[in-house]
Amino acid sequence: MQTLPAFPNRSLLSRRQLEVTGCLVHGLTNKEIARKMEISPRTVEDYRFQVLRKLGVRNTIELTRFVYQLN
């Protein structure tokens, strides 16, 4: 799993959602994440959607800014 800093609402995410979040903010594609986690790309998409919804962001760029608390 990619290392993530503490960020708001982190506790809302499951271990797998945090794992996907770490991979996303470090630039991995859904296919790369799927291979790394040994799950399907569709499952990665589901986790990604859940993370974005729970954290109230619209895309991976906003997710990265949120996690690293960038303005």
Distance bins in CASP14 RR format, pairs under 12 A and 6 or more apart:
PFRMAT RR
TARGET T0000
AUTHOR 0000-0000-0000
RMODE 2
METHOD distances of the structure
MODEL  1
1 15 0 0 0 0 1 0 0 0 0 0 0
1 16 0 0 0 0 1 0 0 0 0 0 0
1 17 0 0 0 0 0 1 0 0 0 0 0
1 18 1 0 0 1 0 0 0 0 0 0 0
1 19 1 0 1 0 0 0 0 0 0 0 0
1 20 0 0 0 0 1 0 0 0 0 0 0
1 21 0 0 0 0 1 0 0 0 0 0 0
1 22 1 0 0 1 0 0 0 0 0 0 0
1 23 1 0 0 1 0 0 0 0 0 0 0
1 24 0 0 0 0 0 1 0 0 0 0 0
1 25 0 0 0 0 0 1 0 0 0 0 0
1 26 0 0 0 0 0 1 0 0 0 0 0
1 28 0 0 0 0 0 1 0 0 0 0 0
1 33 0 0 0 0 0 1 0 0 0 0 0
1 36 0 0 0 0 1 0 0 0 0 0 0
1 37 0 0 0 0 1 0 0 0 0 0 0
2 18 0 0 0 0 1 0 0 0 0 0 0
2 19 1 0 0 1 0 0 0 0 0 0 0
2 20 0 0 0 0 1 0 0 0 0 0 0
2 21 0 0 0 0 1 0 0 0 0 0 0
2 22 1 1 0 0 0 0 0 0 0 0 0
2 23 1 0 1 0 0 0 0 0 0 0 0
2 24 0 0 0 0 1 0 0 0 0 0 0
2 25 1 0 0 1 0 0 0 0 0 0 0
2 26 1 0 1 0 0 0 0 0 0 0 0
2 27 0 0 0 0 1 0 0 0 0 0 0
2 28 0 0 0 0 1 0 0 0 0 0 0
2 32 0 0 0 0 0 1 0 0 0 0 0
2 33 0 0 0 0 1 0 0 0 0 0 0
2 36 0 0 0 0 1 0 0 0 0 0 0
2 37 0 0 0 0 0 1 0 0 0 0 0
2 64 0 0 0 0 0 1 0 0 0 0 0
2 67 0 0 0 0 0 1 0 0 0 0 0
3 18 0 0 0 0 0 1 0 0 0 0 0
3 19 0 0 0 0 0 1 0 0 0 0 0
3 21 0 0 0 0 0 1 0 0 0 0 0
3 22 1 0 0 1 0 0 0 0 0 0 0
3 23 0 0 0 0 0 1 0 0 0 0 0
3 25 0 0 0 0 0 1 0 0 0 0 0
3 26 0 0 0 0 1 0 0 0 0 0 0
3 67 0 0 0 0 0 1 0 0 0 0 0
3 68 0 0 0 0 0 1 0 0 0 0 0
4 10 1 0 0 1 0 0 0 0 0 0 0
4 13 0 0 0 0 1 0 0 0 0 0 0
4 15 0 0 0 0 0 1 0 0 0 0 0
4 17 0 0 0 0 0 1 0 0 0 0 0
4 18 1 0 0 1 0 0 0 0 0 0 0
4 19 0 0 0 0 1 0 0 0 0 0 0
4 20 0 0 0 0 0 1 0 0 0 0 0
4 21 1 0 0 1 0 0 0 0 0 0 0
4 22 1 0 1 0 0 0 0 0 0 0 0
4 23 0 0 0 0 0 1 0 0 0 0 0
4 24 0 0 0 0 0 1 0 0 0 0 0
4 25 1 0 0 1 0 0 0 0 0 0 0
4 26 0 0 0 0 1 0 0 0 0 0 0
4 51 0 0 0 0 0 1 0 0 0 0 0
4 63 0 0 0 0 0 1 0 0 0 0 0
4 64 0 0 0 0 0 1 0 0 0 0 0
4 66 0 0 0 0 0 1 0 0 0 0 0
4 67 1 0 0 1 0 0 0 0 0 0 0
4 68 0 0 0 0 1 0 0 0 0 0 0
4 69 0 0 0 0 0 1 0 0 0 0 0
5 18 0 0 0 0 0 1 0 0 0 0 0
5 21 0 0 0 0 0 1 0 0 0 0 0
5 22 0 0 0 0 0 1 0 0 0 0 0
5 25 0 0 0 0 1 0 0 0 0 0 0
5 64 0 0 0 0 0 1 0 0 0 0 0
5 66 0 0 0 0 0 1 0 0 0 0 0
5 67 1 0 0 1 0 0 0 0 0 0 0
5 68 1 0 0 1 0 0 0 0 0 0 0
5 69 1 0 0 1 0 0 0 0 0 0 0
5 70 0 0 0 0 0 1 0 0 0 0 0
6 18 0 0 0 0 0 1 0 0 0 0 0
6 67 0 0 0 0 1 0 0 0 0 0 0
6 68 0 0 0 0 0 1 0 0 0 0 0
6 69 0 0 0 0 1 0 0 0 0 0 0
7 13 0 0 0 0 1 0 0 0 0 0 0
7 18 0 0 0 0 0 1 0 0 0 0 0
7 21 0 0 0 0 1 0 0 0 0 0 0
7 22 0 0 0 0 0 1 0 0 0 0 0
7 25 0 0 0 0 1 0 0 0 0 0 0
7 51 0 0 0 0 0 1 0 0 0 0 0
7 54 0 0 0 0 0 1 0 0 0 0 0
7 55 0 0 0 0 1 0 0 0 0 0 0
7 57 0 0 0 0 0 1 0 0 0 0 0
7 63 0 0 0 0 1 0 0 0 0 0 0
7 64 0 0 0 0 0 1 0 0 0 0 0
7 65 0 0 0 0 0 1 0 0 0 0 0
7 66 1 0 0 1 0 0 0 0 0 0 0
7 67 1 0 1 0 0 0 0 0 0 0 0
7 68 1 0 0 1 0 0 0 0 0 0 0
7 69 1 0 0 1 0 0 0 0 0 0 0
7 70 0 0 0 0 0 1 0 0 0 0 0
8 54 0 0 0 0 0 1 0 0 0 0 0
8 55 0 0 0 0 1 0 0 0 0 0 0
8 56 0 0 0 0 0 1 0 0 0 0 0
8 57 0 0 0 0 0 1 0 0 0 0 0
8 66 1 0 0 1 0 0 0 0 0 0 0
8 67 0 0 0 0 1 0 0 0 0 0 0
8 68 0 0 0 0 0 1 0 0 0 0 0
8 69 0 0 0 0 1 0 0 0 0 0 0
9 17 0 0 0 0 0 1 0 0 0 0 0
9 18 0 0 0 0 0 1 0 0 0 0 0
9 21 0 0 0 0 0 1 0 0 0 0 0
9 51 0 0 0 0 0 1 0 0 0 0 0
9 52 0 0 0 0 0 1 0 0 0 0 0
9 53 0 0 0 0 0 1 0 0 0 0 0
9 54 1 0 0 1 0 0 0 0 0 0 0
9 55 1 0 1 0 0 0 0 0 0 0 0
9 56 0 0 0 0 1 0 0 0 0 0 0
9 57 0 0 0 0 0 1 0 0 0 0 0
9 63 0 0 0 0 0 1 0 0 0 0 0
9 66 0 0 0 0 1 0 0 0 0 0 0
9 67 0 0 0 0 0 1 0 0 0 0 0
9 69 0 0 0 0 0 1 0 0 0 0 0
10 17 0 0 0 0 1 0 0 0 0 0 0
10 18 1 0 0 1 0 0 0 0 0 0 0
10 21 0 0 0 0 1 0 0 0 0 0 0
10 22 0 0 0 0 0 1 0 0 0 0 0
10 51 0 0 0 0 0 1 0 0 0 0 0
10 54 0 0 0 0 0 1 0 0 0 0 0
10 55 0 0 0 0 1 0 0 0 0 0 0
10 66 0 0 0 0 0 1 0 0 0 0 0
10 67 0 0 0 0 1 0 0 0 0 0 0
10 69 0 0 0 0 0 1 0 0 0 0 0
11 17 0 0 0 0 0 1 0 0 0 0 0
11 18 0 0 0 0 1 0 0 0 0 0 0
11 54 0 0 0 0 0 1 0 0 0 0 0
11 55 0 0 0 0 0 1 0 0 0 0 0
12 18 0 0 0 0 1 0 0 0 0 0 0
12 21 0 0 0 0 0 1 0 0 0 0 0
12 50 0 0 0 0 1 0 0 0 0 0 0
12 51 0 0 0 0 1 0 0 0 0 0 0
12 52 0 0 0 0 0 1 0 0 0 0 0
12 53 0 0 0 0 1 0 0 0 0 0 0
12 54 1 0 1 0 0 0 0 0 0 0 0
12 55 1 0 0 1 0 0 0 0 0 0 0
12 56 0 0 0 0 0 1 0 0 0 0 0
13 19 0 0 0 0 1 0 0 0 0 0 0
13 20 0 0 0 0 1 0 0 0 0 0 0
13 21 1 0 0 1 0 0 0 0 0 0 0
13 22 0 0 0 0 0 1 0 0 0 0 0
13 24 0 0 0 0 0 1 0 0 0 0 0
13 47 0 0 0 0 1 0 0 0 0 0 0
13 48 0 0 0 0 0 1 0 0 0 0 0
13 50 0 0 0 0 1 0 0 0 0 0 0
13 51 1 0 0 1 0 0 0 0 0 0 0
13 52 0 0 0 0 0 1 0 0 0 0 0
13 53 0 0 0 0 0 1 0 0 0 0 0
13 54 1 0 0 1 0 0 0 0 0 0 0
13 55 1 0 0 1 0 0 0 0 0 0 0
13 56 0 0 0 0 0 1 0 0 0 0 0
13 63 0 0 0 0 0 1 0 0 0 0 0
13 66 0 0 0 0 0 1 0 0 0 0 0
13 67 0 0 0 0 0 1 0 0 0 0 0
14 20 0 0 0 0 1 0 0 0 0 0 0
14 21 0 0 0 0 0 1 0 0 0 0 0
14 46 0 0 0 0 0 1 0 0 0 0 0
14 47 0 0 0 0 1 0 0 0 0 0 0
14 50 0 0 0 0 1 0 0 0 0 0 0
14 51 0 0 0 0 1 0 0 0 0 0 0
14 54 0 0 0 0 1 0 0 0 0 0 0
15 21 0 0 0 0 0 1 0 0 0 0 0
15 22 0 0 0 0 0 1 0 0 0 0 0
15 37 0 0 0 0 0 1 0 0 0 0 0
15 47 0 0 0 0 0 1 0 0 0 0 0
16 22 0 0 0 0 0 1 0 0 0 0 0
16 23 0 0 0 0 0 1 0 0 0 0 0
16 33 0 0 0 0 0 1 0 0 0 0 0
16 37 1 0 0 1 0 0 0 0 0 0 0
16 38 0 0 0 0 0 1 0 0 0 0 0
16 39 0 0 0 0 1 0 0 0 0 0 0
16 43 0 0 0 0 1 0 0 0 0 0 0
16 44 0 0 0 0 1 0 0 0 0 0 0
16 46 0 0 0 0 0 1 0 0 0 0 0
16 47 1 0 0 1 0 0 0 0 0 0 0
16 48 0 0 0 0 0 1 0 0 0 0 0
16 50 0 0 0 0 1 0 0 0 0 0 0
16 51 0 0 0 0 1 0 0 0 0 0 0
17 23 0 0 0 0 0 1 0 0 0 0 0
17 24 0 0 0 0 0 1 0 0 0 0 0
17 33 0 0 0 0 0 1 0 0 0 0 0
17 37 0 0 0 0 0 1 0 0 0 0 0
17 43 0 0 0 0 0 1 0 0 0 0 0
17 44 0 0 0 0 0 1 0 0 0 0 0
17 46 0 0 0 0 1 0 0 0 0 0 0
17 47 1 0 1 0 0 0 0 0 0 0 0
17 48 0 0 0 0 1 0 0 0 0 0 0
17 49 0 0 0 0 0 1 0 0 0 0 0
17 50 1 0 1 0 0 0 0 0 0 0 0
17 51 1 0 1 0 0 0 0 0 0 0 0
17 52 0 0 0 0 0 1 0 0 0 0 0
17 53 0 0 0 0 0 1 0 0 0 0 0
17 54 1 0 0 1 0 0 0 0 0 0 0
17 55 0 0 0 0 1 0 0 0 0 0 0
17 63 0 0 0 0 0 1 0 0 0 0 0
18 24 0 0 0 0 0 1 0 0 0 0 0
18 25 0 0 0 0 0 1 0 0 0 0 0
18 37 0 0 0 0 0 1 0 0 0 0 0
18 47 0 0 0 0 1 0 0 0 0 0 0
18 50 0 0 0 0 0 1 0 0 0 0 0
18 51 0 0 0 0 1 0 0 0 0 0 0
18 54 0 0 0 0 0 1 0 0 0 0 0
18 55 0 0 0 0 0 1 0 0 0 0 0
18 63 0 0 0 0 0 1 0 0 0 0 0
18 67 0 0 0 0 0 1 0 0 0 0 0
19 25 0 0 0 0 0 1 0 0 0 0 0
19 26 0 0 0 0 0 1 0 0 0 0 0
19 28 0 0 0 0 0 1 0 0 0 0 0
19 33 0 0 0 0 1 0 0 0 0 0 0
19 34 0 0 0 0 0 1 0 0 0 0 0
19 36 0 0 0 0 1 0 0 0 0 0 0
19 37 1 0 0 1 0 0 0 0 0 0 0
19 38 0 0 0 0 0 1 0 0 0 0 0
19 39 0 0 0 0 1 0 0 0 0 0 0
19 43 0 0 0 0 0 1 0 0 0 0 0
19 44 0 0 0 0 0 1 0 0 0 0 0
19 47 0 0 0 0 1 0 0 0 0 0 0
19 48 0 0 0 0 0 1 0 0 0 0 0
19 51 0 0 0 0 0 1 0 0 0 0 0
20 26 0 0 0 0 0 1 0 0 0 0 0
20 27 0 0 0 0 0 1 0 0 0 0 0
20 28 0 0 0 0 1 0 0 0 0 0 0
20 29 0 0 0 0 0 1 0 0 0 0 0
20 30 0 0 0 0 1 0 0 0 0 0 0
20 32 0 0 0 0 0 1 0 0 0 0 0
20 33 1 0 0 1 0 0 0 0 0 0 0
20 34 0 0 0 0 1 0 0 0 0 0 0
20 36 0 0 0 0 1 0 0 0 0 0 0
20 37 1 0 0 1 0 0 0 0 0 0 0
20 39 0 0 0 0 1 0 0 0 0 0 0
20 41 0 0 0 0 0 1 0 0 0 0 0
20 43 0 0 0 0 1 0 0 0 0 0 0
20 44 1 0 0 1 0 0 0 0 0 0 0
20 45 0 0 0 0 1 0 0 0 0 0 0
20 46 0 0 0 0 1 0 0 0 0 0 0
20 47 1 0 1 0 0 0 0 0 0 0 0
20 48 1 0 0 1 0 0 0 0 0 0 0
20 49 0 0 0 0 0 1 0 0 0 0 0
20 50 0 0 0 0 1 0 0 0 0 0 0
20 51 1 0 0 1 0 0 0 0 0 0 0
20 52 0 0 0 0 0 1 0 0 0 0 0
20 54 0 0 0 0 0 1 0 0 0 0 0
20 60 0 0 0 0 0 1 0 0 0 0 0
20 63 0 0 0 0 0 1 0 0 0 0 0
20 67 0 0 0 0 0 1 0 0 0 0 0
21 27 0 0 0 0 0 1 0 0 0 0 0
21 28 0 0 0 0 0 1 0 0 0 0 0
21 33 0 0 0 0 0 1 0 0 0 0 0
21 44 0 0 0 0 0 1 0 0 0 0 0
21 47 0 0 0 0 1 0 0 0 0 0 0
21 48 0 0 0 0 1 0 0 0 0 0 0
21 50 0 0 0 0 0 1 0 0 0 0 0
21 51 1 0 1 0 0 0 0 0 0 0 0
21 52 0 0 0 0 1 0 0 0 0 0 0
21 54 0 0 0 0 1 0 0 0 0 0 0
21 55 0 0 0 0 1 0 0 0 0 0 0
21 57 0 0 0 0 0 1 0 0 0 0 0
21 60 0 0 0 0 1 0 0 0 0 0 0
21 63 1 0 0 1 0 0 0 0 0 0 0
21 64 0 0 0 0 1 0 0 0 0 0 0
21 66 0 0 0 0 1 0 0 0 0 0 0
21 67 1 0 0 1 0 0 0 0 0 0 0
21 68 0 0 0 0 0 1 0 0 0 0 0
22 28 0 0 0 0 1 0 0 0 0 0 0
22 32 0 0 0 0 0 1 0 0 0 0 0
22 33 0 0 0 0 1 0 0 0 0 0 0
22 36 0 0 0 0 0 1 0 0 0 0 0
22 37 0 0 0 0 0 1 0 0 0 0 0
22 44 0 0 0 0 0 1 0 0 0 0 0
22 47 0 0 0 0 0 1 0 0 0 0 0
22 48 0 0 0 0 0 1 0 0 0 0 0
22 51 0 0 0 0 1 0 0 0 0 0 0
22 60 0 0 0 0 0 1 0 0 0 0 0
22 63 0 0 0 0 1 0 0 0 0 0 0
22 64 0 0 0 0 1 0 0 0 0 0 0
22 67 1 0 0 1 0 0 0 0 0 0 0
22 68 0 0 0 0 0 1 0 0 0 0 0
23 29 0 0 0 0 1 0 0 0 0 0 0
23 30 0 0 0 0 1 0 0 0 0 0 0
23 31 0 0 0 0 0 1 0 0 0 0 0
23 32 1 0 0 1 0 0 0 0 0 0 0
23 33 1 0 1 0 0 0 0 0 0 0 0
23 34 0 0 0 0 1 0 0 0 0 0 0
23 35 0 0 0 0 0 1 0 0 0 0 0
23 36 1 0 0 1 0 0 0 0 0 0 0
23 37 1 0 0 1 0 0 0 0 0 0 0
23 39 0 0 0 0 0 1 0 0 0 0 0
23 44 0 0 0 0 1 0 0 0 0 0 0
23 47 0 0 0 0 1 0 0 0 0 0 0
23 48 0 0 0 0 1 0 0 0 0 0 0
23 51 0 0 0 0 0 1 0 0 0 0 0
23 60 0 0 0 0 0 1 0 0 0 0 0
23 63 0 0 0 0 0 1 0 0 0 0 0
23 64 0 0 0 0 0 1 0 0 0 0 0
23 67 0 0 0 0 0 1 0 0 0 0 0
24 30 0 0 0 0 1 0 0 0 0 0 0
24 32 0 0 0 0 0 1 0 0 0 0 0
24 33 1 0 0 1 0 0 0 0 0 0 0
24 36 0 0 0 0 0 1 0 0 0 0 0
24 37 0 0 0 0 0 1 0 0 0 0 0
24 44 0 0 0 0 1 0 0 0 0 0 0
24 45 0 0 0 0 0 1 0 0 0 0 0
24 47 0 0 0 0 1 0 0 0 0 0 0
24 48 1 0 0 1 0 0 0 0 0 0 0
24 49 0 0 0 0 0 1 0 0 0 0 0
24 51 1 0 0 1 0 0 0 0 0 0 0
24 52 0 0 0 0 1 0 0 0 0 0 0
24 55 0 0 0 0 0 1 0 0 0 0 0
24 57 0 0 0 0 0 1 0 0 0 0 0
24 59 0 0 0 0 0 1 0 0 0 0 0
24 60 1 0 1 0 0 0 0 0 0 0 0
24 61 0 0 0 0 0 1 0 0 0 0 0
24 62 0 0 0 0 0 1 0 0 0 0 0
24 63 1 0 0 1 0 0 0 0 0 0 0
24 64 1 0 0 1 0 0 0 0 0 0 0
24 66 0 0 0 0 0 1 0 0 0 0 0
24 67 0 0 0 0 1 0 0 0 0 0 0
25 33 0 0 0 0 0 1 0 0 0 0 0
25 48 0 0 0 0 0 1 0 0 0 0 0
25 51 0 0 0 0 0 1 0 0 0 0 0
25 52 0 0 0 0 0 1 0 0 0 0 0
25 55 0 0 0 0 0 1 0 0 0 0 0
25 57 0 0 0 0 0 1 0 0 0 0 0
25 59 0 0 0 0 0 1 0 0 0 0 0
25 60 1 0 0 1 0 0 0 0 0 0 0
25 61 0 0 0 0 1 0 0 0 0 0 0
25 62 0 0 0 0 0 1 0 0 0 0 0
25 63 1 0 0 1 0 0 0 0 0 0 0
25 64 1 0 1 0 0 0 0 0 0 0 0
25 65 0 0 0 0 1 0 0 0 0 0 0
25 66 0 0 0 0 1 0 0 0 0 0 0
25 67 1 0 1 0 0 0 0 0 0 0 0
25 68 1 0 0 1 0 0 0 0 0 0 0
25 69 0 0 0 0 0 1 0 0 0 0 0
25 70 0 0 0 0 0 1 0 0 0 0 0
26 32 0 0 0 0 0 1 0 0 0 0 0
26 33 0 0 0 0 1 0 0 0 0 0 0
26 36 0 0 0 0 0 1 0 0 0 0 0
26 60 0 0 0 0 0 1 0 0 0 0 0
26 63 0 0 0 0 0 1 0 0 0 0 0
26 64 0 0 0 0 1 0 0 0 0 0 0
26 67 0 0 0 0 0 1 0 0 0 0 0
26 68 0 0 0 0 0 1 0 0 0 0 0
27 33 0 0 0 0 1 0 0 0 0 0 0
27 36 0 0 0 0 0 1 0 0 0 0 0
27 60 1 0 0 1 0 0 0 0 0 0 0
27 61 0 0 0 0 0 1 0 0 0 0 0
27 63 0 0 0 0 0 1 0 0 0 0 0
27 64 0 0 0 0 1 0 0 0 0 0 0
27 67 0 0 0 0 0 1 0 0 0 0 0
28 34 0 0 0 0 1 0 0 0 0 0 0
28 35 0 0 0 0 1 0 0 0 0 0 0
28 36 1 0 0 1 0 0 0 0 0 0 0
28 37 0 0 0 0 1 0 0 0 0 0 0
28 41 0 0 0 0 0 1 0 0 0 0 0
28 44 0 0 0 0 1 0 0 0 0 0 0
28 48 0 0 0 0 0 1 0 0 0 0 0
28 60 0 0 0 0 0 1 0 0 0 0 0
28 64 0 0 0 0 0 1 0 0 0 0 0
29 35 0 0 0 0 1 0 0 0 0 0 0
29 36 0 0 0 0 0 1 0 0 0 0 0
29 41 0 0 0 0 1 0 0 0 0 0 0
29 44 0 0 0 0 1 0 0 0 0 0 0
29 45 0 0 0 0 0 1 0 0 0 0 0
29 48 0 0 0 0 0 1 0 0 0 0 0
29 60 0 0 0 0 0 1 0 0 0 0 0
30 36 0 0 0 0 0 1 0 0 0 0 0
30 37 0 0 0 0 0 1 0 0 0 0 0
30 39 0 0 0 0 0 1 0 0 0 0 0
30 40 0 0 0 0 1 0 0 0 0 0 0
30 41 1 0 1 0 0 0 0 0 0 0 0
30 42 0 0 0 0 1 0 0 0 0 0 0
30 43 0 0 0 0 1 0 0 0 0 0 0
30 44 1 0 1 0 0 0 0 0 0 0 0
30 45 1 0 1 0 0 0 0 0 0 0 0
30 46 0 0 0 0 0 1 0 0 0 0 0
30 47 0 0 0 0 1 0 0 0 0 0 0
30 48 1 0 0 1 0 0 0 0 0 0 0
30 49 0 0 0 0 0 1 0 0 0 0 0
30 60 0 0 0 0 0 1 0 0 0 0 0
31 37 0 0 0 0 0 1 0 0 0 0 0
31 39 0 0 0 0 0 1 0 0 0 0 0
31 40 0 0 0 0 1 0 0 0 0 0 0
31 41 1 0 1 0 0 0 0 0 0 0 0
31 42 0 0 0 0 0 1 0 0 0 0 0
31 43 0 0 0 0 0 1 0 0 0 0 0
31 44 0 0 0 0 1 0 0 0 0 0 0
31 45 0 0 0 0 0 1 0 0 0 0 0
32 39 0 0 0 0 0 1 0 0 0 0 0
32 41 0 0 0 0 1 0 0 0 0 0 0
32 44 0 0 0 0 1 0 0 0 0 0 0
33 39 0 0 0 0 1 0 0 0 0 0 0
33 40 0 0 0 0 0 1 0 0 0 0 0
33 41 1 0 0 1 0 0 0 0 0 0 0
33 42 0 0 0 0 0 1 0 0 0 0 0
33 43 0 0 0 0 1 0 0 0 0 0 0
33 44 1 0 1 0 0 0 0 0 0 0 0
33 45 0 0 0 0 1 0 0 0 0 0 0
33 46 0 0 0 0 0 1 0 0 0 0 0
33 47 0 0 0 0 1 0 0 0 0 0 0
33 48 0 0 0 0 1 0 0 0 0 0 0
33 51 0 0 0 0 0 1 0 0 0 0 0
33 60 0 0 0 0 0 1 0 0 0 0 0
34 40 1 0 1 0 0 0 0 0 0 0 0
34 41 1 0 1 0 0 0 0 0 0 0 0
34 42 0 0 0 0 1 0 0 0 0 0 0
34 43 1 0 0 1 0 0 0 0 0 0 0
34 44 1 0 1 0 0 0 0 0 0 0 0
34 45 0 0 0 0 1 0 0 0 0 0 0
34 46 0 0 0 0 0 1 0 0 0 0 0
34 47 0 0 0 0 0 1 0 0 0 0 0
34 48 0 0 0 0 0 1 0 0 0 0 0
35 41 0 0 0 0 1 0 0 0 0 0 0
35 43 0 0 0 0 0 1 0 0 0 0 0
35 44 0 0 0 0 1 0 0 0 0 0 0
36 44 0 0 0 0 1 0 0 0 0 0 0
37 43 0 0 0 0 1 0 0 0 0 0 0
37 44 1 0 0 1 0 0 0 0 0 0 0
37 47 0 0 0 0 1 0 0 0 0 0 0
38 44 0 0 0 0 0 1 0 0 0 0 0
39 45 0 0 0 0 0 1 0 0 0 0 0
39 46 0 0 0 0 1 0 0 0 0 0 0
39 47 0 0 0 0 1 0 0 0 0 0 0
39 48 0 0 0 0 0 1 0 0 0 0 0
40 46 0 0 0 0 1 0 0 0 0 0 0
40 47 0 0 0 0 0 1 0 0 0 0 0
41 47 0 0 0 0 0 1 0 0 0 0 0
41 48 0 0 0 0 0 1 0 0 0 0 0
42 48 0 0 0 0 0 1 0 0 0 0 0
42 49 0 0 0 0 0 1 0 0 0 0 0
43 49 0 0 0 0 0 1 0 0 0 0 0
43 50 0 0 0 0 0 1 0 0 0 0 0
44 50 0 0 0 0 0 1 0 0 0 0 0
44 51 0 0 0 0 0 1 0 0 0 0 0
44 60 0 0 0 0 0 1 0 0 0 0 0
45 51 0 0 0 0 0 1 0 0 0 0 0
45 52 0 0 0 0 0 1 0 0 0 0 0
45 60 0 0 0 0 0 1 0 0 0 0 0
46 52 0 0 0 0 0 1 0 0 0 0 0
46 53 0 0 0 0 0 1 0 0 0 0 0
47 53 0 0 0 0 0 1 0 0 0 0 0
47 54 0 0 0 0 0 1 0 0 0 0 0
47 63 0 0 0 0 0 1 0 0 0 0 0
48 54 0 0 0 0 0 1 0 0 0 0 0
48 55 0 0 0 0 0 1 0 0 0 0 0
48 57 0 0 0 0 0 1 0 0 0 0 0
48 58 0 0 0 0 0 1 0 0 0 0 0
48 59 0 0 0 0 1 0 0 0 0 0 0
48 60 1 0 0 1 0 0 0 0 0 0 0
48 63 0 0 0 0 1 0 0 0 0 0 0
49 55 0 0 0 0 0 1 0 0 0 0 0
49 56 0 0 0 0 0 1 0 0 0 0 0
49 57 0 0 0 0 0 1 0 0 0 0 0
49 58 0 0 0 0 0 1 0 0 0 0 0
49 59 0 0 0 0 0 1 0 0 0 0 0
49 60 0 0 0 0 0 1 0 0 0 0 0
49 63 0 0 0 0 0 1 0 0 0 0 0
50 56 0 0 0 0 0 1 0 0 0 0 0
50 57 0 0 0 0 0 1 0 0 0 0 0
50 63 0 0 0 0 0 1 0 0 0 0 0
51 57 0 0 0 0 1 0 0 0 0 0 0
51 58 0 0 0 0 0 1 0 0 0 0 0
51 59 0 0 0 0 0 1 0 0 0 0 0
51 60 0 0 0 0 1 0 0 0 0 0 0
51 62 0 0 0 0 0 1 0 0 0 0 0
51 63 1 0 0 1 0 0 0 0 0 0 0
51 64 0 0 0 0 0 1 0 0 0 0 0
51 66 0 0 0 0 0 1 0 0 0 0 0
51 67 0 0 0 0 1 0 0 0 0 0 0
52 58 1 0 0 1 0 0 0 0 0 0 0
52 59 1 0 0 1 0 0 0 0 0 0 0
52 60 0 0 0 0 1 0 0 0 0 0 0
52 61 0 0 0 0 0 1 0 0 0 0 0
52 62 0 0 0 0 1 0 0 0 0 0 0
52 63 1 0 0 1 0 0 0 0 0 0 0
52 64 0 0 0 0 0 1 0 0 0 0 0
52 66 0 0 0 0 1 0 0 0 0 0 0
52 67 0 0 0 0 0 1 0 0 0 0 0
53 63 0 0 0 0 0 1 0 0 0 0 0
54 63 0 0 0 0 0 1 0 0 0 0 0
54 66 0 0 0 0 0 1 0 0 0 0 0
55 62 0 0 0 0 1 0 0 0 0 0 0
55 63 1 0 0 1 0 0 0 0 0 0 0
55 64 0 0 0 0 0 1 0 0 0 0 0
55 65 0 0 0 0 0 1 0 0 0 0 0
55 66 1 0 1 0 0 0 0 0 0 0 0
55 67 0 0 0 0 1 0 0 0 0 0 0
56 62 0 0 0 0 1 0 0 0 0 0 0
56 63 0 0 0 0 1 0 0 0 0 0 0
56 65 0 0 0 0 0 1 0 0 0 0 0
56 66 0 0 0 0 1 0 0 0 0 0 0
57 63 1 0 1 0 0 0 0 0 0 0 0
57 64 0 0 0 0 1 0 0 0 0 0 0
57 65 1 0 0 1 0 0 0 0 0 0 0
57 66 1 0 1 0 0 0 0 0 0 0 0
57 67 0 0 0 0 1 0 0 0 0 0 0
58 65 0 0 0 0 0 1 0 0 0 0 0
58 66 0 0 0 0 0 1 0 0 0 0 0
59 65 0 0 0 0 1 0 0 0 0 0 0
59 66 0 0 0 0 0 1 0 0 0 0 0
60 66 0 0 0 0 0 1 0 0 0 0 0
60 67 0 0 0 0 0 1 0 0 0 0 0
61 67 0 0 0 0 0 1 0 0 0 0 0
61 68 0 0 0 0 0 1 0 0 0 0 0
61 70 0 0 0 0 1 0 0 0 0 0 0
62 68 0 0 0 0 0 1 0 0 0 0 0
62 70 0 0 0 0 0 1 0 0 0 0 0
63 69 0 0 0 0 0 1 0 0 0 0 0
63 70 0 0 0 0 0 1 0 0 0 0 0
64 70 1 0 0 1 0 0 0 0 0 0 0
65 71 1 0 0 1 0 0 0 0 0 0 0
END
